[in-house]
């Protein structure tokens, strides 16, 4: 059986959807599973033994060059020559539904009451009902497994195997990780300013824990933020890393502390201890486990209408972060 998964972005959403792969392959070991993704995120899927081909698109480029749509359509039509038995759109957007429909008329996705862009459901021949405000990981696993007649329980997800894989890193990570103390990676950026824990409070976290702090970054603004922290503490700024190297770094961390954003969710995918800090987004985006915890600000969140002006993440007490970090460090599993 040939299956294509359409999950174009973003990094954390892709990680959450990848959790389904091991359960699909366990039930259908001979199935070929290909994944269509925005090219800039292809690295997070690379080297996964459950994926046959990672097939990239560049739909984001259409925002600045609409004429590129013809090249992207041609690319997807070439992918369609694989003759997929089923294409599953786990994104739920009109653009992802169009990609799925170009790949095959045999498409599955969320129904109109479970989806972000309701018109997208018109492109599917098979529909999955799952509440839009339910846990994000549960939703992703359901939409990818239920069209195949596979049921996955909460207990199975909690007992998952790590599912992010990587090659030896190109970045010189050995020079950053300590052998005589805990290594904590901080993820200080995100797509919204209101999702960022204040730098001043991250600085207090650094001062409040005995550890080797490493700060990762993904763009120039985050690099500046990382340098700001490093100039005021003993924390070190990690070098610019590919997604392969980021996976390798997180796999070595004793703890990751970060905002609700992709690299933080990668810790869960690698079965590494983590603390995710939530302000304007719902904690239902993650699974809490004995080693993966969340701290949420006091604000109420409407999952149907997120408030980008909710800066309540700043109200999370530093002591709450450091106390939880010490608990996790005391029971941490060995790093890879």
Helices and strands as residue ranges (DSSP letters): E 2-6, H 11-18, H 21-27, E 32-38, G 39-41, H 42-45, E 54-57, G 59-63, G 66-68, H 69-80, E 86-89, H 94-103, E 107-110, G 118-123, E 126-128, H 136-145, G 146-148, H 154-158, G 173-175, E 183-187, G 193-195, H 199-208, E 212-216, H 220-231, E 236-237, H 243-252, E 255-259, H 262-269, E 274-278, G 283-285, E 292-296, G 312-315, H 318-330
